[in-house]
Amino acid sequence: MNETAARRLTGLAGIAAAVALIVEVPLYFLYSGPPPDANVLARLLIGILGLALLLVFVTAFRELLKAAAPACEWIGTTAFATGLVYVTVTLVSSGLEAGAVIAADDPIDPTIAVSGTYILYGSIGRLLLAMFLTAVGHGITRARLLPRWTGRSAYVLAAVNLLFVPSLFFGNTPAHFYAANGWATTALMGAILSYWLLALGVSTYRSATRHTPSGSPAPRH
């Protein structure tokens, strides 16, 4: 795959994944008590599709980095590996929630009832995302792939995710800001990631039109 095609694929995958994840997040706040099964399964299905598209994004990013700066291929491989593990862990969490909801006789809130997902969505997910974002930021910066803000924002978001890793010590009440499954630990961080991914996807796709066949990097702003 040449660099221009890799930029387009990476950008499109990032935009598509972000849109799916952005649509998913508000569905968690429609009901104050246990939501109906349809709500839970709908948001999980949208999330699963978003994660599948995120997997395409991390794969395409690795190919883009390899095409643009072969010396930085190891950074792309690190981003791919950590992104792959994050997607896998989150898919397992989604599967556990969906299974519990389908099996329950009455509506349940899987963010509370399915205790096995607390740490997967929370501390483990935050640590994996911090590693992924650090690799992405380092790759963008080293290879001069995109405007400076994309790399810098990846570093900032990685640091914020690290701040939520210790949240496993603070209970399991979703209404609390800083809890194992608190709204900031999971929903807020997911929303921030989604909008950052959307901006990154748009920037990456637009960079394909500015990229020259000679391999010159896209302008830095």
Phi and psi restraints in degrees (value plus and minus 20) as a CYANA .aco file:
   2 ASN   PHI     -98.5   -58.5
   2 ASN   PSI     150.2   190.2
   3 GLU   PHI     -86.6   -46.6
   3 GLU   PSI     -59.4   -19.4
   4 THR   PHI     -82.9   -42.9
   4 THR   PSI     -65.4   -25.4
   5 ALA   PHI     -83.6   -43.6
   5 ALA   PSI     -58.4   -18.4
   6 ALA   PHI     -85.3   -45.3
   6 ALA   PSI     -57.7   -17.7
   7 ARG   PHI     -83.1   -43.1
   7 ARG   PSI     -64.3   -24.3
   8 ARG   PHI     -84.4   -44.4
   8 ARG   PSI     -66.3   -26.3
   9 LEU   PHI     -84.2   -44.2
   9 LEU   PSI     -63.3   -23.3
  10 THR   PHI     -81.8   -41.8
  10 THR   PSI     -64.6   -24.6
  11 GLY   PHI     -84.0   -44.0
  11 GLY   PSI     -66.6   -26.6
  12 LEU   PHI     -83.4   -43.4
  12 LEU   PSI     -62.5   -22.5
  13 ALA   PHI     -84.4   -44.4
  13 ALA   PSI     -60.8   -20.8
  14 GLY   PHI     -84.2   -44.2
  14 GLY   PSI     -62.6   -22.6
  15 ILE   PHI     -84.3   -44.3
  15 ILE   PSI     -67.0   -27.0
  16 ALA   PHI     -83.0   -43.0
  16 ALA   PSI     -63.7   -23.7
  17 ALA   PHI     -82.9   -42.9
  17 ALA   PSI     -63.0   -23.0
  18 ALA   PHI     -83.1   -43.1
  18 ALA   PSI     -63.0   -23.0
  19 VAL   PHI     -80.7   -40.7
  19 VAL   PSI     -64.6   -24.6
  20 ALA   PHI     -82.0   -42.0
  20 ALA   PSI     -64.1   -24.1
  21 LEU   PHI     -89.8   -49.8
  21 LEU   PSI     -54.0   -14.0
  22 ILE   PHI     -86.0   -46.0
  22 ILE   PSI     -60.0   -20.0
  23 VAL   PHI     -86.5   -46.5
  23 VAL   PSI     -54.6   -14.6
  24 GLU   PHI     -87.5   -47.5
  24 GLU   PSI     -64.5   -24.5
  25 VAL   PHI     -76.8   -36.8
  25 VAL   PSI     -67.2   -27.2
  26 PRO   PHI     -81.8   -41.8
  26 PRO   PSI     -42.8    -2.8
  27 LEU   PHI     -86.2   -46.2
  27 LEU   PSI     -37.0     3.0
  28 TYR   PHI     -97.2   -57.2
  28 TYR   PSI     -31.8     8.2
  29 PHE   PHI    -137.7   -97.7
  29 PHE   PSI      -3.5    36.5
  30 LEU   PHI    -100.3   -60.3
  30 LEU   PSI     -43.9    -3.9
  31 TYR   PHI    -149.4  -109.4
  31 TYR   PSI     120.8   160.8
  32 SER   PHI    -102.9   -62.9
  32 SER   PSI     -48.0    -8.0
  33 GLY   PHI    -128.9   -88.9
  33 GLY   PSI    -179.7  -139.7
  34 PRO   PHI     -78.4   -38.4
  34 PRO   PSI     102.5   142.5
  35 PRO   PHI     -96.7   -56.7
  35 PRO   PSI     138.6   178.6
  36 PRO   PHI     -84.7   -44.7
  36 PRO   PSI     135.6   175.6
  37 ASP   PHI     -76.2   -36.2
  37 ASP   PSI     -57.7   -17.7
  38 ALA   PHI     -79.6   -39.6
  38 ALA   PSI     -59.4   -19.4
  39 ASN   PHI     -85.1   -45.1
  39 ASN   PSI     -67.8   -27.8
  40 VAL   PHI     -83.5   -43.5
  40 VAL   PSI     -66.8   -26.8
  41 LEU   PHI     -88.5   -48.5
  41 LEU   PSI     -53.8   -13.8
  42 ALA   PHI     -85.8   -45.8
  42 ALA   PSI     -65.9   -25.9
  43 ARG   PHI     -88.6   -48.6
  43 ARG   PSI     -54.1   -14.1
  44 LEU   PHI     -88.4   -48.4
  44 LEU   PSI     -59.8   -19.8
  45 LEU   PHI     -83.8   -43.8
  45 LEU   PSI     -63.9   -23.9
  46 ILE   PHI     -81.9   -41.9
  46 ILE   PSI     -62.3   -22.3
  47 GLY   PHI     -83.0   -43.0
  47 GLY   PSI     -59.3   -19.3
  48 ILE   PHI     -83.5   -43.5
  48 ILE   PSI     -62.4   -22.4
  49 LEU   PHI     -83.7   -43.7
  49 LEU   PSI     -60.9   -20.9
  50 GLY   PHI     -81.8   -41.8
  50 GLY   PSI     -60.0   -20.0
  51 LEU   PHI     -87.8   -47.8
  51 LEU   PSI     -56.7   -16.7
  52 ALA   PHI     -82.9   -42.9
  52 ALA   PSI     -60.8   -20.8
  53 LEU   PHI     -89.7   -49.7
  53 LEU   PSI     -53.8   -13.8
  54 LEU   PHI     -83.8   -43.8
  54 LEU   PSI     -55.6   -15.6
  55 LEU   PHI     -83.2   -43.2
  55 LEU   PSI     -60.2   -20.2
  56 VAL   PHI     -82.2   -42.2
  56 VAL   PSI     -60.8   -20.8
  57 PHE   PHI     -81.6   -41.6
  57 PHE   PSI     -68.0   -28.0
  58 VAL   PHI     -86.7   -46.7
  58 VAL   PSI     -52.7   -12.7
  59 THR   PHI     -89.0   -49.0
  59 THR   PSI     -64.8   -24.8
  60 ALA   PHI     -86.0   -46.0
  60 ALA   PSI     -55.7   -15.7
  61 PHE   PHI     -83.1   -43.1
  61 PHE   PSI     -60.3   -20.3
  62 ARG   PHI     -80.3   -40.3
  62 ARG   PSI     -64.0   -24.0
  63 GLU   PHI     -86.3   -46.3
  63 GLU   PSI     -57.5   -17.5
  64 LEU   PHI     -83.6   -43.6
  64 LEU   PSI     -66.1   -26.1
  65 LEU   PHI     -85.3   -45.3
  65 LEU   PSI     -58.0   -18.0
  66 LYS   PHI     -85.4   -45.4
  66 LYS   PSI     -58.3   -18.3
  67 ALA   PHI     -93.9   -53.9
  67 ALA   PSI     -57.7   -17.7
  68 ALA   PHI    -100.7   -60.7
  68 ALA   PSI     -55.0   -15.0
  69 ALA   PHI    -169.6  -129.6
  69 ALA   PSI      66.2   106.2
  70 PRO   PHI     -72.4   -32.4
  70 PRO   PSI     -51.4   -11.4
  71 ALA   PHI     -87.3   -47.3
  71 ALA   PSI     -39.1     0.9
  72 CYS   PHI    -119.0   -79.0
  72 CYS   PSI      -6.3    33.7
  73 GLU   PHI     -78.2   -38.2
  73 GLU   PSI     -55.4   -15.4
  74 TRP   PHI     -83.7   -43.7
  74 TRP   PSI     -50.5   -10.5
  75 ILE   PHI     -88.8   -48.8
  75 ILE   PSI     -62.9   -22.9
  76 GLY   PHI     -82.0   -42.0
  76 GLY   PSI     -57.4   -17.4
  77 THR   PHI     -86.2   -46.2
  77 THR   PSI     -58.1   -18.1
  78 THR   PHI     -84.7   -44.7
  78 THR   PSI     -63.8   -23.8
  79 ALA   PHI     -82.0   -42.0
  79 ALA   PSI     -62.4   -22.4
  80 PHE   PHI     -83.6   -43.6
  80 PHE   PSI     -65.8   -25.8
  81 ALA   PHI     -84.1   -44.1
  81 ALA   PSI     -66.9   -26.9
  82 THR   PHI     -90.1   -50.1
  82 THR   PSI     -56.0   -16.0
  83 GLY   PHI     -85.8   -45.8
  83 GLY   PSI     -60.0   -20.0
  84 LEU   PHI     -82.6   -42.6
  84 LEU   PSI     -64.4   -24.4
  85 VAL   PHI     -85.5   -45.5
  85 VAL   PSI     -60.3   -20.3
  86 TYR   PHI     -80.6   -40.6
  86 TYR   PSI     -66.5   -26.5
  87 VAL   PHI     -80.2   -40.2
  87 VAL   PSI     -63.3   -23.3
  88 THR   PHI     -82.5   -42.5
  88 THR   PSI     -67.7   -27.7
  89 VAL   PHI     -81.1   -41.1
  89 VAL   PSI     -62.3   -22.3
  90 THR   PHI     -90.1   -50.1
  90 THR   PSI     -55.7   -15.7
  91 LEU   PHI     -84.4   -44.4
  91 LEU   PSI     -59.1   -19.1
  92 VAL   PHI     -81.7   -41.7
  92 VAL   PSI     -63.3   -23.3
  93 SER   PHI     -80.4   -40.4
  93 SER   PSI     -63.5   -23.5
  94 SER   PHI     -83.2   -43.2
  94 SER   PSI     -60.2   -20.2
  95 GLY   PHI     -83.8   -43.8
  95 GLY   PSI     -60.6   -20.6
  96 LEU   PHI     -83.6   -43.6
  96 LEU   PSI     -62.5   -22.5
  97 GLU   PHI     -86.3   -46.3
  97 GLU   PSI     -66.5   -26.5
  98 ALA   PHI     -81.7   -41.7
  98 ALA   PSI     -62.6   -22.6
  99 GLY   PHI     -82.4   -42.4
  99 GLY   PSI     -61.2   -21.2
 100 ALA   PHI     -85.9   -45.9
 100 ALA   PSI     -60.1   -20.1
 101 VAL   PHI     -87.5   -47.5
 101 VAL   PSI     -63.2   -23.2
 102 ILE   PHI     -84.3   -44.3
 102 ILE   PSI     -57.9   -17.9
 103 ALA   PHI     -99.4   -59.4
 103 ALA   PSI     -42.9    -2.9
 104 ALA   PHI     -92.6   -52.6
 104 ALA   PSI     120.7   160.7
 105 ASP   PHI     -94.0   -54.0
 105 ASP   PSI     -52.9   -12.9
 106 ASP   PHI    -139.4   -99.4
 106 ASP   PSI     139.3   179.3
 107 PRO   PHI     -77.2   -37.2
 107 PRO   PSI     117.8   157.8
 108 ILE   PHI    -149.9  -109.9
 108 ILE   PSI     139.0   179.0
 109 ASP   PHI    -118.1   -78.1
 109 ASP   PSI      81.8   121.8
 110 PRO   PHI     -86.0   -46.0
 110 PRO   PSI     -38.6     1.4
 111 THR   PHI     -89.0   -49.0
 111 THR   PSI     -37.1     2.9
 112 ILE   PHI    -129.7   -89.7
 112 ILE   PSI     -64.7   -24.7
 113 ALA   PHI     -93.5   -53.5
 113 ALA   PSI     -49.8    -9.8
 114 VAL   PHI    -117.6   -77.6
 114 VAL   PSI      67.8   107.8
 115 SER   PHI     -86.5   -46.5
 115 SER   PSI     -43.7    -3.7
 116 GLY   PHI     -86.6   -46.6
 116 GLY   PSI     -34.9     5.1
 117 THR   PHI    -113.0   -73.0
 117 THR   PSI     -31.4     8.6
 118 TYR   PHI     -71.9   -31.9
 118 TYR   PSI     -75.1   -35.1
 119 ILE   PHI     -98.5   -58.5
 119 ILE   PSI     -48.4    -8.4
 120 LEU   PHI     -85.0   -45.0
 120 LEU   PSI     -68.2   -28.2
 121 TYR   PHI     -90.3   -50.3
 121 TYR   PSI     -54.7   -14.7
 122 GLY   PHI    -108.0   -68.0
 122 GLY   PSI    -124.2   -84.2
 123 SER   PHI     -78.0   -38.0
 123 SER   PSI     -64.1   -24.1
 124 ILE   PHI     -85.6   -45.6
 124 ILE   PSI     -65.4   -25.4
 125 GLY   PHI     -82.1   -42.1
 125 GLY   PSI     -60.3   -20.3
 126 ARG   PHI     -85.9   -45.9
 126 ARG   PSI     -59.6   -19.6
 127 LEU   PHI     -87.1   -47.1
 127 LEU   PSI     -63.9   -23.9
 128 LEU   PHI     -83.5   -43.5
 128 LEU   PSI     -61.0   -21.0
 129 LEU   PHI     -86.5   -46.5
 129 LEU   PSI     -57.0   -17.0
 130 ALA   PHI     -81.0   -41.0
 130 ALA   PSI     -63.0   -23.0
 131 MET   PHI     -85.4   -45.4
 131 MET   PSI     -63.7   -23.7
 132 PHE   PHI     -81.7   -41.7
 132 PHE   PSI     -68.4   -28.4
 133 LEU   PHI     -86.0   -46.0
 133 LEU   PSI     -56.1   -16.1
 134 THR   PHI     -83.0   -43.0
 134 THR   PSI     -62.8   -22.8
 135 ALA   PHI     -84.8   -44.8
 135 ALA   PSI     -62.9   -22.9
 136 VAL   PHI     -82.9   -42.9
 136 VAL   PSI     -66.8   -26.8
 137 GLY   PHI     -80.8   -40.8
 137 GLY   PSI     -61.8   -21.8
 138 HIS   PHI     -86.3   -46.3
 138 HIS   PSI     -60.7   -20.7
 139 GLY   PHI     -84.6   -44.6
 139 GLY   PSI     -64.3   -24.3
 140 ILE   PHI     -81.6   -41.6
 140 ILE   PSI     -63.0   -23.0
 141 THR   PHI     -89.5   -49.5
 141 THR   PSI     -67.1   -27.1
 142 ARG   PHI     -85.8   -45.8
 142 ARG   PSI     -61.4   -21.4
 143 ALA   PHI    -109.6   -69.6
 143 ALA   PSI     -24.1    15.9
 144 ARG   PHI      34.3    74.3
 144 ARG   PSI      26.6    66.6
 145 LEU   PHI     -94.1   -54.1
 145 LEU   PSI     -60.5   -20.5
 146 LEU   PHI    -159.7  -119.7
 146 LEU   PSI     153.7   193.7
 147 PRO   PHI     -74.0   -34.0
 147 PRO   PSI     132.7   172.7
 148 ARG   PHI     -75.5   -35.5
 148 ARG   PSI     -55.6   -15.6
 149 TRP   PHI     -81.4   -41.4
 149 TRP   PSI     -48.6    -8.6
 150 THR   PHI     -87.3   -47.3
 150 THR   PSI     -63.8   -23.8
 151 GLY   PHI     -89.1   -49.1
 151 GLY   PSI     -63.1   -23.1
 152 ARG   PHI     -84.8   -44.8
 152 ARG   PSI     -61.5   -21.5
 153 SER   PHI     -86.6   -46.6
 153 SER   PSI     -52.0   -12.0
 154 ALA   PHI     -84.3   -44.3
 154 ALA   PSI     -61.3   -21.3
 155 TYR   PHI     -83.8   -43.8
 155 TYR   PSI     -63.9   -23.9
 156 VAL   PHI     -82.6   -42.6
 156 VAL   PSI     -65.7   -25.7
 157 LEU   PHI     -85.5   -45.5
 157 LEU   PSI     -54.8   -14.8
 158 ALA   PHI     -82.4   -42.4
 158 ALA   PSI     -63.6   -23.6
 159 ALA   PHI     -83.9   -43.9
 159 ALA   PSI     -59.7   -19.7
 160 VAL   PHI     -84.3   -44.3
 160 VAL   PSI     -61.7   -21.7
 161 ASN   PHI     -81.2   -41.2
 161 ASN   PSI     -59.4   -19.4
 162 LEU   PHI     -81.7   -41.7
 162 LEU   PSI     -53.5   -13.5
 163 LEU   PHI     -82.7   -42.7
 163 LEU   PSI     -43.9    -3.9
 164 PHE   PHI    -115.3   -75.3
 164 PHE   PSI     -20.6    19.4
 165 VAL   PHI     -81.5   -41.5
 165 VAL   PSI     -61.1   -21.1
 166 PRO   PHI     -93.8   -53.8
 166 PRO   PSI     -15.6    24.4
 167 SER   PHI     -83.2   -43.2
 167 SER   PSI     -35.2     4.8
 168 LEU   PHI     -83.9   -43.9
 168 LEU   PSI     -35.4     4.6
 169 PHE   PHI    -104.5   -64.5
 169 PHE   PSI     -22.0    18.0
 170 PHE   PHI    -138.7   -98.7
 170 PHE   PSI      18.5    58.5
 171 GLY   PHI      61.6   101.6
 171 GLY   PSI    -193.1  -153.1
 172 ASN   PHI    -154.1  -114.1
 172 ASN   PSI      23.3    63.3
 173 THR   PHI    -121.5   -81.5
 173 THR   PSI      91.3   131.3
 174 PRO   PHI     -79.7   -39.7
 174 PRO   PSI     -46.5    -6.5
 175 ALA   PHI     -93.0   -53.0
 175 ALA   PSI     -35.3     4.7
 176 HIS   PHI    -101.3   -61.3
 176 HIS   PSI     126.7   166.7
 177 PHE   PHI     -85.1   -45.1
 177 PHE   PSI     -69.7   -29.7
 178 TYR   PHI    -139.2   -99.2
 178 TYR   PSI      62.3   102.3
 179 ALA   PHI    -154.8  -114.8
 179 ALA   PSI     151.0   191.0
 180 ALA   PHI     -75.3   -35.3
 180 ALA   PSI     -57.2   -17.2
 181 ASN   PHI    -145.3  -105.3
 181 ASN   PSI      10.9    50.9
 182 GLY   PHI     -85.2   -45.2
 182 GLY   PSI     141.4   181.4
 183 TRP   PHI     -86.3   -46.3
 183 TRP   PSI     -49.0    -9.0
 184 ALA   PHI     -98.7   -58.7
 184 ALA   PSI     -59.8   -19.8
 185 THR   PHI     -81.5   -41.5
 185 THR   PSI     -55.8   -15.8
 186 THR   PHI    -130.1   -90.1
 186 THR   PSI     -89.4   -49.4
 187 ALA   PHI     -85.6   -45.6
 187 ALA   PSI     -68.1   -28.1
 188 LEU   PHI     -83.3   -43.3
 188 LEU   PSI     -66.4   -26.4
 189 MET   PHI     -85.0   -45.0
 189 MET   PSI     -55.3   -15.3
 190 GLY   PHI     -85.3   -45.3
 190 GLY   PSI     -60.1   -20.1
 191 ALA   PHI     -85.7   -45.7
 191 ALA   PSI     -63.8   -23.8
 192 ILE   PHI     -81.5   -41.5
 192 ILE   PSI     -63.8   -23.8
 193 LEU   PHI     -79.5   -39.5
 193 LEU   PSI     -61.6   -21.6
 194 SER   PHI     -82.2   -42.2
 194 SER   PSI     -67.9   -27.9
 195 TYR   PHI     -89.8   -49.8
 195 TYR   PSI     -54.8   -14.8
 196 TRP   PHI     -84.3   -44.3
 196 TRP   PSI     -62.7   -22.7
 197 LEU   PHI     -83.9   -43.9
 197 LEU   PSI     -57.4   -17.4
 198 LEU   PHI     -82.6   -42.6
 198 LEU   PSI     -66.8   -26.8
 199 ALA   PHI     -83.2   -43.2
 199 ALA   PSI     -61.2   -21.2
 200 LEU   PHI     -84.9   -44.9
 200 LEU   PSI     -62.7   -22.7
 201 GLY   PHI     -81.5   -41.5
 201 GLY   PSI     -64.0   -24.0
 202 VAL   PHI     -82.8   -42.8
 202 VAL   PSI     -65.2   -25.2
 203 SER   PHI     -81.9   -41.9
 203 SER   PSI     -61.0   -21.0
 204 THR   PHI     -87.3   -47.3
 204 THR   PSI     -63.8   -23.8
 205 TYR   PHI     -84.8   -44.8
 205 TYR   PSI     -62.5   -22.5
 206 ARG   PHI     -84.9   -44.9
 206 ARG   PSI     -50.5   -10.5
 207 SER   PHI     -86.7   -46.7
 207 SER   PSI     -41.0    -1.0
 208 ALA   PHI     -85.1   -45.1
 208 ALA   PSI     -52.4   -12.4
 209 THR   PHI     -97.0   -57.0
 209 THR   PSI     -40.6    -0.6
 210 ARG   PHI    -115.2   -75.2
 210 ARG   PSI     -31.9     8.1
 211 HIS   PHI     -96.0   -56.0
 211 HIS   PSI     114.9   154.9
 212 THR   PHI    -118.5   -78.5
 212 THR   PSI     129.1   169.1
 213 PRO   PHI     -79.1   -39.1
 213 PRO   PSI     -41.0    -1.0
 214 SER   PHI     -93.0   -53.0
 214 SER   PSI     -30.7     9.3
 215 GLY   PHI      78.9   118.9
 215 GLY   PSI      -9.4    30.6
 216 SER   PHI     -87.1   -47.1
 216 SER   PSI     120.5   160.5
 217 PRO   PHI     -90.5   -50.5
 217 PRO   PSI     136.5   176.5
 218 ALA   PHI     -84.0   -44.0
 218 ALA   PSI     130.5   170.5
 219 PRO   PHI     -79.5   -39.5
 219 PRO   PSI     128.1   168.1
 220 ARG   PHI    -122.6   -82.6
 220 ARG   PSI     117.3   157.3
